[in-house]
Amino acid sequence: MRLFTLSLVIASVAGTCAWAADPKAPPPGQGSPAQAQCASGDSGITLSPGFCATVFADNIGHARHLVVAPNGVVYVNTWSGVYYDNDKPPAGGFFVALQDTNGDGRADVNERFGDGVAQGSAGGTGIAIYKGALYVEQNDRILRYGMDAGSVVPKRAPEVIVSGMPLTGDHPMHPFVIDSKGGLFVDLGSATNTCEEKNRMPGSMGLKPCTEQETRAGIWRYDANKTGQKFSPAERYATGIRNGEGMSFDATGKLYVTQHGRDQLSENWPALYRPEQGHELPAEEVVLLQEGGDYGWPQCYFDGKQKKLVLAPEYGGDGGKTAGVCSDKLPPAAFFPAHWAPNDLLFYTGHQFPQPYRGGAFVAFHGSWNRAPGPQGGYNVVYQPMRGGKASGSYVVFADGFAGAEKAPGRATFRPSGLAAGPDGALYISDDVKGRIWRVTYTAGTAATRIEAAPAPKVVAAASSGAANPPEGTHPDAGRAALPVPQGATAEQVALGDRIFHGKAAGGTCSGCHASDAKGTSLGPNLTAGKWLWSDGSLKALTETITKGVPVPKQSLGAMPPMGGAQLSKDEVSAVAAYVWAVGHAK
């Protein structure tokens, strides 16, 4: 599992020899070079005061979750497919072993193993260690690799622990953790946004009953000691969790799970929610897992301002006034801003970090796509103090700057995806854009007495502190060639469409899925290539597609509601169509 500090887990692996310390490698975390390198600022991120990050590894593929063995070797699961525009993965297997043999805070051993594309693998997210073996998610299954002494990668073929897990719909990943007795807890994310009759379409009511919950939107429990198990509804442990990508045990053995909140309240229910409410609702959650527990999805969502679960509009909700059946659902232990996307969770029980950072939870936020036309959020790692099964104080942003110049899908430089603690207490953070791994340690000479937020990242260095902007403003695209104008439209229409596309007029949401440069993300296709999936690309045809929406995408993950969920007039739709045509024909 991603937490190697539980005393019971340590006891279960202490006698194994597969991961005995390498006599050629220094003890994990030893050496001052990592501390010295912090001053160079080459990690690309900012951290809470007193902490240091080194780039442990880079460009290893779309790195998802990771785990650290007792000898300090870091194992990473990487993924591929539509989430990453079906780009070409690195050669070799999807699993990666990383080792720092000289104590400089950077991996000098980098070995890939397992099946690759040629063997039909797409990689995965989940990864864990139990009883000296490595467990990994691959496609629809969880595999177990036995480890051999003296080798950082397994030499034996893997055994299948569980197979037949669903791979369809909005959330096809299967992250998991393993407790000290071998209980294997795996997340099966929902196939839909809110179990609607038509996924993500405006006004579409929720299905009653939501039969999807028989095999999705919950946590399933299997036995890590047994091979040949088949996925079925019978092993469901808890339900009502839309997408629980992050899982971690605290020091007492309690299991917590993150929840990605539902999307598109204002886009699909504009009579009940203002656009700004869609940006701010619902809260992201960390829940304390209970056997048989129901955490509310799809009937409910958590309103962070009211601090309670309320009825979803698809199930008769009235914009957050009524709780209804949600009064009987389990509330979160902690909650965070809407749409930040909590991709991993780690309770820190090590001793390398100072006392204020012990016992609480680090949360890796992948970053939002659907806060448009407001600013996107997340793309950071926060620290949440916890005590007694719930939040014991306000969270702070512990690590920031991952996104770089722009917090937006398709534009962000890095996006936090996984967290792991090493045996020496170092924190590892993975990125699934470029495949970077950071190693974070505390290096200040004196121990911190309280948690503090990371300084805001510097996007662009100013020439001097007294620099002023020109009176006409700064326009990075001022030298860009004018966009072409389609026949039957005007330059003014293209300009208006540009503003709507980028959320600067009429509540447009287009850039959230298609990216600010219109080159697409996993949620929406590239509009600049001049290749059209639903029509001949004419102005009339584009107008029709925008008006009707795309309920069942051909390539991307995101269904597009009519007009992107915005309430556009006929003239505004024509303007957006003119802009889309223009970017598709720009030279």
C-alpha positions in Angstrom: 0.0 0.0 0.0 1.1 3.6 -0.3 1.5 3.9 3.5 4.3 1.9 4.9 4.2 3.1 8.5 1.4 1.1 9.9 3.1 -1.1 12.6 1.1 -4.2 11.6 2.2 -3.8 8.0 5.8 -3.4 9.0 5.5 -6.5 11.1 4.2 -8.5 8.2 7.1 -7.6 5.9 10.0 -7.3 8.3 10.9 -10.9 8.0 11.0 -10.9 4.2 14.3 -10.8 2.3 13.1 -9.8 -1.1 13.5 -6.1 -0.3 16.5 -6.4 2.0 18.7 -3.3 2.0 21.0 -3.0 -0.9 24.6 -2.9 0.5 25.6 -0.6 -2.4 22.8 2.0 -1.7 22.9 4.4 1.2 20.1 4.3 3.8 17.0 5.9 2.3 17.1 9.7 2.7 20.8 9.8 3.8 23.1 12.5 2.5 23.0 16.3 2.2 23.1 16.7 -1.6 19.3 16.7 -1.8 19.1 19.6 0.7 21.8 21.5 -1.1 20.0 21.2 -4.4 16.8 22.8 -3.1 18.3 26.2 -3.5 18.5 25.7 -7.2 14.7 25.7 -7.5 14.7 23.2 -10.3 11.9 21.2 -8.8 9.3 23.4 -10.4 7.1 23.6 -7.3 6.8 25.6 -4.1 6.5 24.0 -0.7 5.5 24.9 2.9 8.4 26.6 4.7 11.3 24.3 5.7 10.6 21.6 3.1 12.7 20.7 0.1 11.8 18.9 -3.1 14.1 17.1 -5.6 13.1 15.7 -9.0 13.4 12.1 -8.1 12.6 10.9 -11.7 11.2 12.4 -14.9 9.5 11.5 -18.1 8.5 8.0 -17.0 5.0 8.0 -18.6 1.7 9.0 -17.2 2.5 8.2 -13.6 -0.5 7.5 -11.4 -0.1 5.9 -7.9 3.2 4.8 -6.4 4.5 2.9 -3.4 7.9 2.7 -1.6 9.5 -0.6 -0.6 11.3 -1.0 2.7 14.7 -0.6 0.9 13.6 2.7 -0.6 12.8 1.5 -4.2 9.9 3.4 -5.6 7.4 1.5 -7.7 5.0 3.4 -10.0 2.0 2.4 -12.0 1.6 4.3 -15.3 -1.5 4.6 -17.5 -2.4 5.2 -21.1 -5.4 5.6 -23.4 -8.2 8.2 -23.9 -7.4 10.1 -20.7 -4.1 11.0 -22.4 -5.4 11.5 -26.0 -4.2 8.0 -26.9 -0.6 9.2 -27.1 2.3 6.8 -27.4 3.5 5.4 -24.0 7.3 4.8 -23.3 8.7 1.6 -24.6 8.5 -1.4 -22.3 6.1 -2.3 -19.5 3.8 0.1 -17.7 5.3 -0.6 -14.3 8.4 1.3 -13.2 11.0 0.7 -10.5 13.1 3.7 -9.4 16.1 3.6 -7.0 18.5 6.3 -5.7 21.8 4.4 -5.0 24.0 7.4 -4.1 21.7 9.5 -1.8 21.4 12.6 -3.9 17.6 12.6 -3.9 17.4 11.4 -7.6 16.8 8.0 -9.0 19.8 6.6 -10.9 18.1 3.2 -11.5 15.1 3.3 -13.7 13.7 0.0 -14.9 10.4 -0.8 -16.6 8.7 -4.2 -16.3 5.4 -6.0 -16.9 3.3 -6.1 -20.0 3.4 -3.2 -22.5 1.2 -2.2 -25.4 2.3 -5.1 -27.5 0.9 -7.5 -24.9 -2.4 -5.7 -24.7 -1.8 -3.7 -21.6 -2.9 -0.1 -21.0 -1.3 0.1 -17.6 -3.4 1.3 -14.6 -3.5 3.3 -11.4 -3.5 1.1 -8.3 -0.3 -0.3 -6.8 0.5 -1.7 -3.3 2.9 -3.9 -1.3 1.8 -6.8 0.9 3.8 -9.6 2.5 6.9 -8.9 0.3 4.9 -9.0 -3.0 4.0 -6.2 -5.4 0.4 -5.8 -6.3 -0.6 -3.8 -9.4 -3.7 -2.8 -11.4 -3.5 -3.7 -15.1 -6.6 -3.3 -17.3 -9.5 -5.1 -15.6 -7.4 -7.0 -13.1 -5.1 -6.8 -10.1 -1.9 -8.8 -10.4 0.6 -10.0 -7.8 4.4 -10.1 -8.5 6.6 -12.1 -6.3 9.9 -10.4 -5.6 13.4 -11.9 -5.6 16.4 -10.7 -3.5 18.9 -8.7 -5.3 16.6 -7.5 -8.0 14.6 -4.3 -8.1 12.1 -5.7 -10.7 10.3 -9.1 -10.5 11.6 -12.0 -12.5 8.6 -14.2 -12.1 5.3 -14.0 -14.0 2.5 -12.4 -12.1 -0.5 -14.2 -10.6 -4.1 -12.9 -11.1 -5.7 -11.9 -7.8 -8.9 -10.3 -9.1 -10.2 -10.0 -12.7 -13.3 -8.8 -14.6 -13.5 -5.3 -13.2 -15.5 -2.8 -15.3 -13.5 -0.7 -17.8 -16.3 1.4 -19.3 -17.8 4.8 -18.6 -16.4 8.0 -17.0 -14.2 6.4 -14.3 -12.5 3.2 -15.5 -9.6 3.2 -13.0 -9.2 0.7 -10.1 -7.0 2.2 -7.3 -6.7 0.0 -4.2 -5.1 -0.5 -0.8 -4.4 -3.6 1.3 -4.7 -3.8 5.1 -2.5 -5.8 7.5 -4.7 -8.9 7.2 -4.9 -8.9 3.4 -8.2 -7.1 3.0 -7.9 -5.7 -0.6 -10.1 -2.6 -0.9 -10.6 -1.5 -4.5 -12.5 1.5 -5.8 -15.0 1.1 -8.7 -15.8 4.6 -9.9 -19.2 5.4 -11.4 -19.8 5.0 -15.1 -21.9 8.2 -15.2 -22.1 11.7 -13.6 -25.2 11.1 -11.5 -26.8 7.9 -12.8 -29.1 9.9 -15.2 -31.2 8.5 -18.0 -28.9 10.3 -20.4 -25.4 10.9 -19.0 -24.6 14.6 -18.5 -27.5 15.9 -20.5 -29.5 18.9 -19.2 -32.7 18.0 -17.3 -32.1 14.3 -17.5 -33.6 12.7 -14.4 -31.9 10.1 -12.3 -32.7 6.4 -12.7 -34.7 4.7 -9.9 -33.3 2.4 -8.9 -29.7 3.2 -9.9 -28.7 -0.3 -11.0 -25.3 1.0 -11.9 -24.5 0.9 -8.1 -24.6 -2.9 -8.2 -21.2 -2.8 -9.9 -19.9 0.8 -9.7 -19.6 3.8 -7.4 -18.3 2.1 -4.3 -15.6 0.2 -2.6 -15.2 -3.6 -3.1 -13.3 -5.9 -0.8 -11.3 -9.0 -1.8 -8.6 -11.1 -0.2 -5.0 -10.3 -1.2 -3.9 -13.8 -0.2 -6.1 -15.6 -2.8 -5.7 -15.9 -6.5 -8.3 -16.3 -9.2 -11.1 -14.1 -7.7 -13.7 -12.8 -10.0 -15.3 -9.3 -9.7 -19.0 -9.4 -8.8 -21.7 -7.3 -7.0 -21.4 -9.7 -3.9 -18.1 -8.2 -2.7 -19.3 -4.6 -2.4 -18.1 -3.2 0.9 -19.5 0.4 0.8 -21.6 2.4 -1.7 -22.4 5.9 -2.8 -18.8 6.9 -3.6 -18.8 8.4 -7.1 -15.0 8.1 -7.7 -12.9 7.2 -4.7 -9.4 7.4 -6.2 -7.4 8.2 -3.0 -7.4 5.7 -0.2 -5.2 5.6 3.0 -5.1 4.1 6.5 -4.5 6.3 9.5 -2.2 5.3 12.3 -5.1 3.4 14.0 -5.9 1.4 10.9 -9.1 3.3 9.9 -9.5 3.5 6.1 -10.3 6.9 4.5 -11.4 7.4 0.9 -11.6 10.6 -1.3 -14.7 11.4 -3.3 -14.7 13.3 -6.5 -18.0 15.3 -6.4 -20.5 15.3 -9.2 -20.4 17.8 -12.1 -22.6 20.2 -14.0 -25.1 21.5 -11.5 -25.6 24.9 -13.2 -25.0 23.6 -16.7 -27.7 21.0 -16.5 -30.0 22.7 -14.1 -29.8 26.4 -14.8 -33.2 27.1 -13.3 -31.9 25.9 -9.9 -28.3 27.0 -9.8 -26.5 30.1 -10.9 -23.2 29.7 -12.8 -21.1 30.6 -9.8 -22.9 27.9 -7.8 -21.8 25.4 -10.4 -18.2 26.5 -9.8 -18.5 26.2 -6.0 -20.7 23.0 -5.6 -20.4 20.3 -4.6 -17.4 20.0 -2.2 -14.8 17.4 -2.7 -14.7 14.9 0.2 -12.6 12.6 2.3 -14.9 10.0 4.0 -14.2 7.5 6.8 -15.0 4.1 5.3 -17.5 1.9 7.1 -18.7 -1.5 6.0 -22.1 -1.2 4.5 -21.9 2.6 4.5 -23.8 4.7 2.0 -22.1 8.0 1.2 -24.9 9.5 -0.9 -24.2 9.3 -4.6 -26.1 9.6 -6.9 -29.1 11.0 -4.9 -27.0 13.4 -2.8 -24.1 15.8 -2.9 -22.3 17.7 -0.2 -22.8 21.4 0.0 -19.7 22.8 1.6 -21.3 26.1 2.5 -24.3 24.5 4.3 -22.0 21.7 5.6 -24.5 19.0 4.8 -25.6 16.5 2.2 -28.5 17.8 0.1 -30.8 16.2 -2.5 -29.5 16.2 -6.1 -31.8 17.8 -8.8 -31.9 14.5 -10.7 -33.7 13.0 -7.8 -36.1 15.8 -6.9 -33.7 18.3 -5.4 -34.6 22.0 -5.3 -31.3 23.7 -5.6 -29.9 22.7 -2.2 -32.9 23.5 0.1 -34.0 19.9 0.7 -32.1 17.1 2.3 -34.6 14.3 2.0 -33.0 10.8 1.9 -29.6 12.5 2.3 -30.2 12.9 6.0 -29.6 9.2 6.3 -26.4 9.1 4.3 -22.9 9.3 5.8 -21.2 12.8 5.7 -17.5 13.4 5.0 -14.8 13.6 7.6 -13.3 16.5 5.7 -14.2 18.5 2.6 -12.5 20.8 0.1 -13.3 23.2 -2.8 -15.5 22.0 -5.6 -14.0 20.1 -8.6 -10.4 20.1 -7.4 -10.3 16.3 -8.1 -8.7 14.5 -5.2 -6.7 11.8 -6.9 -4.8 10.4 -3.9 -4.7 10.5 -0.1 -1.9 9.7 2.3 -2.1 9.8 6.1 1.4 10.8 7.3 2.6 8.7 10.2 6.4 9.0 9.7 8.8 11.0 11.8 10.9 12.9 9.2 8.4 15.8 9.0 7.9 18.0 12.1 5.1 17.3 14.6 2.5 19.6 13.1 2.6 17.6 9.8 2.1 14.2 11.5 -1.1 12.3 11.9 -3.0 14.3 9.3 -3.7 13.7 5.6 -2.0 14.9 2.4 -4.4 15.1 -0.5 -3.2 15.3 -4.1 -5.6 17.4 -6.2 -5.4 16.7 -9.9 -7.1 19.9 -10.8 -10.4 21.0 -12.2 -11.8 21.2 -15.7 -15.3 22.4 -15.0 -15.0 25.6 -13.0 -15.3 27.6 -16.3 -16.0 30.4 -16.9 -14.5 31.0 -13.5 -10.8 30.2 -12.8 -9.8 26.6 -12.5 -8.6 25.3 -9.1 -6.6 22.5 -7.5 -3.4 21.4 -9.2 -1.8 21.2 -5.8 -1.2 19.0 -2.7 -2.8 20.1 0.6 -2.2 19.0 4.2 -5.4 18.5 6.3 -5.0 18.1 10.1 -7.1 15.2 11.3 -8.0 13.9 14.8 -10.7 11.5 16.0 -11.9 10.6 12.6 -12.5 14.1 11.3 -10.8 17.3 10.3 -9.2 19.1 13.3 -8.4 22.4 11.6 -8.2 24.2 8.3 -6.1 22.7 5.5 -3.1 24.5 3.9 -1.7 24.2 0.4 1.5 22.2 1.1 2.8 22.0 -2.5 1.9 24.4 -5.4 3.0 25.5 -8.8 2.5 22.1 -10.6 0.3 23.7 -13.3 2.8 26.3 -14.3 1.6 29.3 -16.2 -2.0 28.1 -16.6 -4.3 26.0 -14.3 -6.3 24.2 -17.0 -6.5 20.7 -18.4 -4.5 20.3 -21.5 -2.4 23.3 -20.5 -1.0 22.4 -17.1 2.7 21.5 -17.0 2.1 18.9 -14.2 -0.9 17.5 -12.4 -0.5 15.7 -9.0 -1.7 12.2 -9.2 -0.2 10.0 -6.5 1.4 10.1 -3.0 3.6 7.7 -1.1 5.7 7.8 2.1 9.2 6.2 2.1 10.6 4.2 5.1 12.7 7.2 6.0 9.6 9.5 6.1 10.2 11.2 2.7 7.1 12.1 0.8 6.8 11.2 -2.9 4.5 12.9 -5.3 3.7 11.7 -8.9 2.5 13.6 -11.9 0.6 12.1 -14.8 1.2 14.7 -17.5 4.9 14.2 -18.1 5.7 11.5 -15.6 7.7 13.4 -13.0 8.2 12.1 -9.4 9.2 14.5 -6.6 10.8 13.5 -3.3 10.0 15.9 -0.5 11.9 16.1 2.9 12.0 18.5 5.8 15.4 20.3 5.8 15.0 23.3 8.1 17.4 23.5 11.0 14.6 24.0 13.5 11.3 22.1 13.8 8.2 23.9 12.6 5.7 24.7 15.3 2.6 25.0 13.0 1.6 24.2 9.5 2.1 26.9 6.9 1.0 27.3 3.3 3.4 27.1 0.4 4.3 30.5 -1.1 2.4 31.3 -4.2 4.3 30.1 -7.3 5.9 32.7 -9.5 4.5 32.3 -13.0 6.6 35.1 -14.6 9.5 36.9 -13.0 9.1 40.6 -13.2 12.0 42.8 -14.4 11.9 44.8 -11.2 9.6 45.3 -8.3 8.5 48.6 -9.6 7.6 47.4 -13.1 4.3 48.8 -14.4 1.9 47.5 -17.1 1.4 49.6 -20.2 -1.8 51.7 -20.2 -3.2 49.6 -23.1 -2.7 46.4 -21.1 -0.7 43.2 -21.9 -2.0 41.0 -24.7 0.3 38.0 -25.4 -1.6 37.2 -28.6 -1.5 40.7 -30.0 0.9 39.6 -32.8 -1.1 36.5 -33.7 -2.5 36.6 -37.3 -6.1 37.4 -37.5 -8.4 34.3 -37.6 -10.1 33.6 -40.8 -13.8 34.4 -41.1 -16.2 31.8 -42.5 -18.5 32.8 -45.3 -21.8 34.1 -44.0 -20.2 35.3 -40.7 -18.4 38.5 -39.6 -15.1 39.2 -37.8 -17.2 40.6 -35.0 -19.0 37.3 -34.6 -15.6 35.4 -34.5 -14.4 37.8 -31.8 -17.6 37.3 -29.8 -17.3 33.6 -30.2 -13.7 33.8 -28.9 -14.9 35.6 -25.7 -17.7 33.0 -25.2 -15.4 30.1 -25.8 -13.0 31.4 -23.2 -15.7 32.1 -20.6 -15.4 35.9 -20.9 -19.0 36.3 -22.1 -22.4 34.6 -21.8 -21.1 32.1 -19.3 -19.3 30.0 -21.9 -17.7 26.8 -20.7 -16.0 25.5 -23.9 -12.4 26.0 -22.8 -12.9 23.7 -19.8 -13.0 20.6 -22.1 -11.4 21.8 -25.3 -8.6 23.8 -23.5 -7.9 27.5 -23.9 -5.9 26.9 -27.1 -8.7 24.7 -28.5 -6.3 21.9 -28.9 -8.4 19.6 -26.8 -8.1 17.5 -23.6 -9.2 14.0 -22.7 -12.7 15.5 -22.2 -13.0 17.3 -25.6 -11.4 16.9 -29.0 -8.9 19.1 -30.7 -10.7 21.8 -32.7 -7.7 23.2 -34.5 -6.8 20.2 -36.6 -9.5 20.8 -39.2 -10.9 17.2 -38.6 -14.6 17.1 -37.6 -16.1 14.1 -35.9 -19.8 14.9 -36.2 -20.2 16.9 -39.5 -18.6 18.2 -42.6 -17.2 21.2 -40.6 -19.4 23.7 -42.3 -20.6 26.7 -40.3 -24.2 25.4 -40.5 -23.2 21.9 -39.3 -21.1 23.3 -36.4 -24.0 25.4 -35.3 -26.2 22.4 -35.2 -23.7 20.3 -33.2 -23.2 23.1 -30.7 -27.0 23.5 -30.3 -27.8 19.8 -29.9 -24.7 18.8 -27.9 -22.9 15.5 -28.1 -24.5 13.0 -25.7 -22.3 10.0 -26.7 -18.7 11.1 -27.7 -16.8 9.1 -30.3 -13.3 9.7 -28.9 -13.2 11.9 -25.8 -14.5 11.1 -22.4 -16.8 14.1 -21.8 -20.3 14.2 -23.1 -21.2 17.7 -24.3 -24.6 19.1 -23.2 -26.4 21.4 -25.6 -24.4 24.7 -25.9 -21.9 23.2 -23.5 -24.4 23.7 -20.7 -24.5 27.5 -21.1 -27.7 29.3 -21.8 -26.7 30.9 -25.2 -28.9 32.8 -27.5 -29.2 31.9 -31.2 -26.7 34.7 -32.1 -24.3 33.6 -29.4 -24.4 30.0 -30.7 -23.7 31.3 -34.2 -20.7 33.3 -32.8 -19.2 30.2 -31.1 -19.7 28.2 -34.3 -17.9 30.9 -36.3 -15.0 30.9 -33.8 -14.7 27.1 -33.9 -14.7 27.2 -37.7 -12.0 29.9 -37.6 -9.7 28.0 -35.3 -10.1 24.9 -37.4 -9.0 26.8 -40.5 -6.3 29.0 -39.0 -2.9 28.8 -40.7 
